[in-house]
Amino acid sequence: MPSTREIRRRIVSIKNVSQITKAMQMVASSKMRRAQERVQQARPYTEQLYELVSRLSSVSGEDLSGEVALLQKRPIRHIGYILLTPDRGLCGALPSNINRLAASNALEQQSKLAQSGRRPDLEYIAVGRKGRDFLLRTHQKMIAEFTNIGDKPSMNDASGIAQVAMDSFLKEEVDVVYLVYPKFINTVTQQPVVVQLLPVQPPADRDGQAEKLDYIYEPNPEEIFKALLPRYVDVQVYQALLETMASFYSAQMVAMKNATDIAKELIEDLTLTYNKARQAAITTQILEIVSGAEAS
């Protein structure tokens, strides 16, 4: 059994750690609420834009995939991924879950396409240090990286990321681009997802609103649709950034709470062990005193 001095030192050390994790939990909780509010505020705008793009694609009355570059589908020889991960750790398994999904999806896409011909190459745009470090460790090809975006990503941040992906797609350096990010569900659940970003797939008109409502378009639906597509891509990336930030702070708050709770349990166990050791030492001293008195 370790000495009482060693046990006391361990108790003090764990108390110091628990104070740090408690402070980090409180900071993450505060930032999590603000990040969740930004996600909730952005979702209605994103949904309205999705509906507008869906309506415009429906009323255009023709197949624009041959005219609009961002809609063009072609044989897949190069696959691009935008990998969104946190810049920092101490958030549980969130970064590894995102990286694992990106790797498994890439392998699945390669295996599926290899059966019908050439195995496609992979290119990545890393957003966040955890994803960048993972890609460097696994020796993947990165065409761009974005780190230190901060707690409040802006539309300019999203536009810069989306522009790199659109430029690569328009130059035919990649034939399809997927967006990998953690979708925020609630405080304890963050679900990594893979979404096709390019070529753009206009969302389906779920309720048939394009047929029920009659709008006057100026100059015409086709021109508005073409002009709106780049903005549509920007908004998808922006929403993914917000979801990633909310997921990160939620995961960090939960991880720090678990660490604080475990530290408290360890302190209780060590305190009990310390008291037992101290009691044993006192009993031993009393027996020594009694034995000495009887011997004299």
VOGUFI-40688 format. One record per residue (C-alpha): x, y, z. Coordinates in steps of 0.1 Angstrom, whole numbers. Each point is the difference from the previous one (the first is absolute). Example, Ala and Ser with C-alpha at 12.3 -4.5 7.8 and 13.67 -1.06 7.14 Angstrom:
BEGIN
<pt><u>123</u><v>-45</v><w>78</w></pt>
<pt><u>14</u><v>34</v><w>-7</w></pt>
! end
This chain:
BEGIN
<pt><u>0</u><v>0</v><w>0</w></pt>
<pt><u>14</u><v>35</v><w>-8</w></pt>
<pt><u>9</u><v>23</v><w>28</w></pt>
<pt><u>-24</u><v>27</v><w>12</w></pt>
<pt><u>23</u><v>26</v><w>-14</w></pt>
<pt><u>-2</u><v>-15</v><w>-35</w></pt>
<pt><u>-38</u><v>-3</v><w>2</w></pt>
<pt><u>-4</u><v>36</v><w>12</w></pt>
<pt><u>21</u><v>12</v><w>-29</w></pt>
<pt><u>-22</u><v>-20</v><w>-25</w></pt>
<pt><u>-31</u><v>15</v><w>16</w></pt>
<pt><u>14</u><v>36</v><w>-4</w></pt>
<pt><u>10</u><v>-8</v><w>-36</w></pt>
<pt><u>-34</u><v>-13</v><w>-10</w></pt>
<pt><u>-17</u><v>29</v><w>17</w></pt>
<pt><u>20</u><v>24</v><w>-22</w></pt>
<pt><u>-9</u><v>-20</v><w>-31</w></pt>
<pt><u>-37</u><v>0</v><w>10</w></pt>
<pt><u>1</u><v>38</v><w>4</w></pt>
<pt><u>14</u><v>4</v><w>-35</w></pt>
<pt><u>-26</u><v>-24</v><w>-16</w></pt>
<pt><u>-28</u><v>18</v><w>19</w></pt>
<pt><u>11</u><v>33</v><w>-13</w></pt>
<pt><u>2</u><v>-13</v><w>-35</w></pt>
<pt><u>-34</u><v>-15</v><w>4</w></pt>
<pt><u>-15</u><v>33</v><w>9</w></pt>
<pt><u>17</u><v>18</v><w>-28</w></pt>
<pt><u>-11</u><v>-26</v><w>-25</w></pt>
<pt><u>-35</u><v>2</v><w>13</w></pt>
<pt><u>-2</u><v>37</v><w>-5</w></pt>
<pt><u>14</u><v>-2</v><w>-35</w></pt>
<pt><u>-22</u><v>-30</v><w>-8</w></pt>
<pt><u>-31</u><v>20</v><w>6</w></pt>
<pt><u>11</u><v>28</v><w>-23</w></pt>
<pt><u>10</u><v>-25</v><w>-27</w></pt>
<pt><u>-33</u><v>-18</v><w>3</w></pt>
<pt><u>-19</u><v>32</v><w>-4</w></pt>
<pt><u>20</u><v>9</v><w>-32</w></pt>
<pt><u>-9</u><v>-35</v><w>-14</w></pt>
<pt><u>-36</u><v>4</v><w>8</w></pt>
<pt><u>-2</u><v>35</v><w>-14</w></pt>
<pt><u>18</u><v>-10</v><w>-32</w></pt>
<pt><u>-22</u><v>-31</v><w>-7</w></pt>
<pt><u>-32</u><v>19</v><w>-11</w></pt>
<pt><u>20</u><v>20</v><w>-25</w></pt>
<pt><u>17</u><v>-31</v><w>-13</w></pt>
<pt><u>-33</u><v>-18</v><w>-4</w></pt>
<pt><u>-16</u><v>30</v><w>-18</w></pt>
<pt><u>30</u><v>1</v><w>-24</w></pt>
<pt><u>-4</u><v>-38</v><w>-6</w></pt>
<pt><u>-37</u><v>5</v><w>-8</w></pt>
<pt><u>8</u><v>29</v><w>-23</w></pt>
<pt><u>26</u><v>-20</v><w>-19</w></pt>
<pt><u>-24</u><v>-29</v><w>-2</w></pt>
<pt><u>-28</u><v>22</v><w>-13</w></pt>
<pt><u>22</u><v>16</v><w>-26</w></pt>
<pt><u>13</u><v>-33</v><w>-13</w></pt>
<pt><u>-36</u><v>-12</v><w>-3</w></pt>
<pt><u>-14</u><v>30</v><w>-19</w></pt>
<pt><u>30</u><v>3</v><w>-23</w></pt>
<pt><u>-17</u><v>-25</v><w>-22</w></pt>
<pt><u>31</u><v>-15</v><w>-15</w></pt>
<pt><u>31</u><v>-20</v><w>8</w></pt>
<pt><u>27</u><v>26</v><w>9</w></pt>
<pt><u>27</u><v>-25</v><w>9</w></pt>
<pt><u>16</u><v>4</v><w>-34</w></pt>
<pt><u>0</u><v>38</v><w>2</w></pt>
<pt><u>8</u><v>7</v><w>37</w></pt>
<pt><u>36</u><v>-10</v><w>9</w></pt>
<pt><u>-7</u><v>-7</v><w>36</w></pt>
<pt><u>-27</u><v>-26</v><w>-10</w></pt>
<pt><u>20</u><v>-19</v><w>-25</w></pt>
<pt><u>5</u><v>-37</v><w>7</w></pt>
<pt><u>30</u><v>-18</v><w>-15</w></pt>
<pt><u>18</u><v>-33</v><w>4</w></pt>
<pt><u>16</u><v>0</v><w>34</w></pt>
<pt><u>38</u><v>-2</v><w>-1</w></pt>
<pt><u>8</u><v>23</v><w>29</w></pt>
<pt><u>-19</u><v>3</v><w>32</w></pt>
<pt><u>3</u><v>30</v><w>23</w></pt>
<pt><u>-9</u><v>3</v><w>36</w></pt>
<pt><u>-5</u><v>30</v><w>22</w></pt>
<pt><u>9</u><v>-13</v><w>35</w></pt>
<pt><u>-13</u><v>21</v><w>29</w></pt>
<pt><u>14</u><v>-7</v><w>34</w></pt>
<pt><u>7</u><v>20</v><w>32</w></pt>
<pt><u>33</u><v>19</v><w>4</w></pt>
<pt><u>4</u><v>-12</v><w>36</w></pt>
<pt><u>-4</u><v>-32</v><w>19</w></pt>
<pt><u>-13</u><v>-9</v><w>34</w></pt>
<pt><u>-34</u><v>-7</v><w>-16</w></pt>
<pt><u>-2</u><v>-38</v><w>3</w></pt>
<pt><u>-2</u><v>-22</v><w>-31</w></pt>
<pt><u>-15</u><v>27</v><w>-23</w></pt>
<pt><u>31</u><v>7</v><w>-21</w></pt>
<pt><u>8</u><v>-37</v><w>-4</w></pt>
<pt><u>-36</u><v>-8</v><w>-9</w></pt>
<pt><u>0</u><v>26</v><w>-28</w></pt>
<pt><u>34</u><v>-11</v><w>-13</w></pt>
<pt><u>-11</u><v>-37</v><w>1</w></pt>
<pt><u>-32</u><v>8</v><w>-20</w></pt>
<pt><u>20</u><v>19</v><w>-26</w></pt>
<pt><u>25</u><v>-28</v><w>-4</w></pt>
<pt><u>-27</u><v>-27</v><w>-2</w></pt>
<pt><u>-21</u><v>19</v><w>-25</w></pt>
<pt><u>30</u><v>7</v><w>-22</w></pt>
<pt><u>10</u><v>-37</v><w>0</w></pt>
<pt><u>-36</u><v>-10</v><w>-7</w></pt>
<pt><u>-2</u><v>25</v><w>-30</w></pt>
<pt><u>33</u><v>-13</v><w>-13</w></pt>
<pt><u>-10</u><v>-36</v><w>3</w></pt>
<pt><u>-34</u><v>5</v><w>-17</w></pt>
<pt><u>14</u><v>20</v><w>-29</w></pt>
<pt><u>30</u><v>-24</v><w>-4</w></pt>
<pt><u>-24</u><v>-28</v><w>-9</w></pt>
<pt><u>-12</u><v>19</v><w>-31</w></pt>
<pt><u>34</u><v>13</v><w>-11</w></pt>
<pt><u>28</u><v>22</v><w>13</w></pt>
<pt><u>5</u><v>5</v><w>37</w></pt>
<pt><u>-5</u><v>38</v><w>6</w></pt>
<pt><u>26</u><v>22</v><w>17</w></pt>
<pt><u>-8</u><v>19</v><w>32</w></pt>
<pt><u>6</u><v>36</v><w>8</w></pt>
<pt><u>-8</u><v>18</v><w>33</w></pt>
<pt><u>-7</u><v>35</v><w>12</w></pt>
<pt><u>7</u><v>-1</v><w>38</w></pt>
<pt><u>-20</u><v>24</v><w>22</w></pt>
<pt><u>13</u><v>-3</v><w>35</w></pt>
<pt><u>33</u><v>-12</v><w>15</w></pt>
<pt><u>-13</u><v>-34</v><w>11</w></pt>
<pt><u>-10</u><v>-10</v><w>-35</w></pt>
<pt><u>32</u><v>15</v><w>-15</w></pt>
<pt><u>22</u><v>-20</v><w>24</w></pt>
<pt><u>-20</u><v>-31</v><w>-8</w></pt>
<pt><u>6</u><v>5</v><w>-38</w></pt>
<pt><u>37</u><v>7</v><w>6</w></pt>
<pt><u>3</u><v>-32</v><w>21</w></pt>
<pt><u>-17</u><v>-21</v><w>-27</w></pt>
<pt><u>19</u><v>17</v><w>-28</w></pt>
<pt><u>-30</u><v>13</v><w>-19</w></pt>
<pt><u>1</u><v>26</v><w>-27</w></pt>
<pt><u>-11</u><v>35</v><w>13</w></pt>
<pt><u>-7</u><v>28</v><w>-25</w></pt>
<pt><u>-8</u><v>25</v><w>28</w></pt>
<pt><u>-3</u><v>4</v><w>37</w></pt>
<pt><u>-19</u><v>24</v><w>22</w></pt>
<pt><u>8</u><v>2</v><w>38</w></pt>
<pt><u>-7</u><v>24</v><w>28</w></pt>
<pt><u>-33</u><v>12</v><w>-13</w></pt>
<pt><u>-11</u><v>8</v><w>35</w></pt>
<pt><u>-32</u><v>-4</v><w>20</w></pt>
<pt><u>-21</u><v>22</v><w>-24</w></pt>
<pt><u>4</u><v>-11</v><w>-36</w></pt>
<pt><u>-12</u><v>25</v><w>-25</w></pt>
<pt><u>-14</u><v>-3</v><w>-35</w></pt>
<pt><u>33</u><v>13</v><w>-13</w></pt>
<pt><u>17</u><v>-30</v><w>16</w></pt>
<pt><u>-25</u><v>-24</v><w>-16</w></pt>
<pt><u>3</u><v>18</v><w>-34</w></pt>
<pt><u>38</u><v>-5</v><w>0</w></pt>
<pt><u>-3</u><v>-37</v><w>7</w></pt>
<pt><u>-28</u><v>-4</v><w>-25</w></pt>
<pt><u>19</u><v>19</v><w>-27</w></pt>
<pt><u>29</u><v>-23</v><w>2</w></pt>
<pt><u>-23</u><v>-30</v><w>-5</w></pt>
<pt><u>-19</u><v>17</v><w>-29</w></pt>
<pt><u>32</u><v>10</v><w>-17</w></pt>
<pt><u>14</u><v>-35</v><w>1</w></pt>
<pt><u>-33</u><v>-13</v><w>-13</w></pt>
<pt><u>-3</u><v>25</v><w>-28</w></pt>
<pt><u>36</u><v>-7</v><w>-11</w></pt>
<pt><u>-9</u><v>-37</v><w>0</w></pt>
<pt><u>27</u><v>-8</v><w>26</w></pt>
<pt><u>-27</u><v>-18</v><w>20</w></pt>
<pt><u>-32</u><v>-15</v><w>-14</w></pt>
<pt><u>-21</u><v>-2</v><w>32</w></pt>
<pt><u>4</u><v>18</v><w>34</w></pt>
<pt><u>-13</u><v>-13</v><w>33</w></pt>
<pt><u>-4</u><v>20</v><w>32</w></pt>
<pt><u>8</u><v>-19</v><w>32</w></pt>
<pt><u>-10</u><v>16</v><w>33</w></pt>
<pt><u>-17</u><v>-7</v><w>34</w></pt>
<pt><u>-37</u><v>8</v><w>-1</w></pt>
<pt><u>-11</u><v>15</v><w>33</w></pt>
<pt><u>-30</u><v>-20</v><w>14</w></pt>
<pt><u>0</u><v>9</v><w>36</w></pt>
<pt><u>25</u><v>6</v><w>29</w></pt>
<pt><u>9</u><v>-37</v><w>3</w></pt>
<pt><u>-4</u><v>-11</v><w>-36</w></pt>
<pt><u>21</u><v>12</v><w>-30</w></pt>
<pt><u>-4</u><v>-21</v><w>-31</w></pt>
<pt><u>28</u><v>1</v><w>-27</w></pt>
<pt><u>-16</u><v>1</v><w>-35</w></pt>
<pt><u>12</u><v>0</v><w>-36</w></pt>
<pt><u>-19</u><v>23</v><w>-24</w></pt>
<pt><u>7</u><v>5</v><w>-38</w></pt>
<pt><u>8</u><v>36</v><w>-6</w></pt>
<pt><u>10</u><v>-1</v><w>-37</w></pt>
<pt><u>-14</u><v>-5</v><w>-25</w></pt>
<pt><u>-29</u><v>18</v><w>16</w></pt>
<pt><u>-31</u><v>-21</v><w>5</w></pt>
<pt><u>-30</u><v>23</v><w>3</w></pt>
<pt><u>-22</u><v>-12</v><w>29</w></pt>
<pt><u>-32</u><v>-17</v><w>-10</w></pt>
<pt><u>-32</u><v>20</v><w>2</w></pt>
<pt><u>-16</u><v>-19</v><w>29</w></pt>
<pt><u>-34</u><v>16</v><w>1</w></pt>
<pt><u>-5</u><v>10</v><w>-37</w></pt>
<pt><u>2</u><v>37</v><w>9</w></pt>
<pt><u>14</u><v>8</v><w>-35</w></pt>
<pt><u>-33</u><v>-11</v><w>-15</w></pt>
<pt><u>-23</u><v>16</v><w>26</w></pt>
<pt><u>16</u><v>34</v><w>1</w></pt>
<pt><u>4</u><v>24</v><w>-30</w></pt>
<pt><u>29</u><v>25</v><w>3</w></pt>
<pt><u>11</u><v>27</v><w>-24</w></pt>
<pt><u>38</u><v>-4</v><w>-6</w></pt>
<pt><u>23</u><v>28</v><w>-12</w></pt>
<pt><u>19</u><v>-5</v><w>-22</w></pt>
<pt><u>-11</u><v>-37</v><w>-2</w></pt>
<pt><u>2</u><v>-32</v><w>21</w></pt>
<pt><u>30</u><v>-14</v><w>-19</w></pt>
<pt><u>22</u><v>31</v><w>5</w></pt>
<pt><u>-9</u><v>3</v><w>37</w></pt>
<pt><u>7</u><v>-37</v><w>4</w></pt>
<pt><u>34</u><v>2</v><w>-16</w></pt>
<pt><u>10</u><v>31</v><w>21</w></pt>
<pt><u>-13</u><v>-17</v><w>32</w></pt>
<pt><u>19</u><v>-32</v><w>-2</w></pt>
<pt><u>34</u><v>13</v><w>12</w></pt>
<pt><u>-18</u><v>16</v><w>30</w></pt>
<pt><u>-18</u><v>-33</v><w>6</w></pt>
<pt><u>34</u><v>-17</v><w>3</w></pt>
<pt><u>13</u><v>27</v><w>23</w></pt>
<pt><u>-29</u><v>-4</v><w>23</w></pt>
<pt><u>4</u><v>-38</v><w>2</w></pt>
<pt><u>36</u><v>5</v><w>11</w></pt>
<pt><u>-9</u><v>28</v><w>24</w></pt>
<pt><u>-27</u><v>-22</v><w>16</w></pt>
<pt><u>25</u><v>-28</v><w>4</w></pt>
<pt><u>24</u><v>23</v><w>17</w></pt>
<pt><u>-26</u><v>11</v><w>25</w></pt>
<pt><u>-10</u><v>-36</v><w>6</w></pt>
<pt><u>36</u><v>-10</v><w>6</w></pt>
<pt><u>6</u><v>28</v><w>25</w></pt>
<pt><u>-32</u><v>-9</v><w>20</w></pt>
<pt><u>9</u><v>-37</v><w>-1</w></pt>
<pt><u>36</u><v>8</v><w>13</w></pt>
<pt><u>-11</u><v>20</v><w>30</w></pt>
<pt><u>-28</u><v>-24</v><w>8</w></pt>
<pt><u>25</u><v>-30</v><w>-1</w></pt>
<pt><u>25</u><v>20</v><w>20</w></pt>
<pt><u>-24</u><v>9</v><w>27</w></pt>
<pt><u>-11</u><v>-36</v><w>4</w></pt>
<pt><u>36</u><v>-13</v><w>-1</w></pt>
<pt><u>11</u><v>25</v><w>27</w></pt>
<pt><u>-31</u><v>-8</v><w>21</w></pt>
<pt><u>9</u><v>-37</v><w>-1</w></pt>
<pt><u>36</u><v>8</v><w>8</w></pt>
<pt><u>-11</u><v>21</v><w>30</w></pt>
<pt><u>-23</u><v>-27</v><w>13</w></pt>
<pt><u>27</u><v>-27</v><w>-3</w></pt>
<pt><u>25</u><v>23</v><w>18</w></pt>
<pt><u>-26</u><v>4</v><w>29</w></pt>
<pt><u>-3</u><v>-38</v><w>2</w></pt>
<pt><u>37</u><v>-5</v><w>1</w></pt>
<pt><u>3</u><v>26</v><w>27</w></pt>
<pt><u>-26</u><v>-18</v><w>21</w></pt>
<pt><u>17</u><v>-34</v><w>-5</w></pt>
<pt><u>35</u><v>15</v><w>8</w></pt>
<pt><u>-14</u><v>18</v><w>31</w></pt>
<pt><u>-15</u><v>-33</v><w>13</w></pt>
<pt><u>34</u><v>-17</v><w>-7</w></pt>
<pt><u>18</u><v>29</v><w>18</w></pt>
<pt><u>-22</u><v>-3</v><w>30</w></pt>
<pt><u>5</u><v>-38</v><w>2</w></pt>
<pt><u>38</u><v>4</v><w>-3</w></pt>
<pt><u>0</u><v>28</v><w>26</w></pt>
<pt><u>-21</u><v>-21</v><w>23</w></pt>
<pt><u>23</u><v>-30</v><w>-4</w></pt>
<pt><u>30</u><v>22</v><w>7</w></pt>
<pt><u>-16</u><v>13</v><w>32</w></pt>
<pt><u>-9</u><v>-35</v><w>11</w></pt>
<pt><u>35</u><v>-12</v><w>-6</w></pt>
<pt><u>14</u><v>29</v><w>21</w></pt>
<pt><u>-24</u><v>-8</v><w>28</w></pt>
<pt><u>10</u><v>-36</v><w>0</w></pt>
<pt><u>37</u><v>10</v><w>1</w></pt>
<pt><u>-6</u><v>22</v><w>29</w></pt>
<pt><u>-19</u><v>-26</v><w>19</w></pt>
<pt><u>26</u><v>-27</v><w>-8</w></pt>
<pt><u>28</u><v>24</v><w>12</w></pt>
<pt><u>-19</u><v>7</v><w>33</w></pt>
<pt><u>-5</u><v>-37</v><w>7</w></pt>
<pt><u>36</u><v>-8</v><w>-8</w></pt>
<pt><u>12</u><v>27</v><w>25</w></pt>
! end
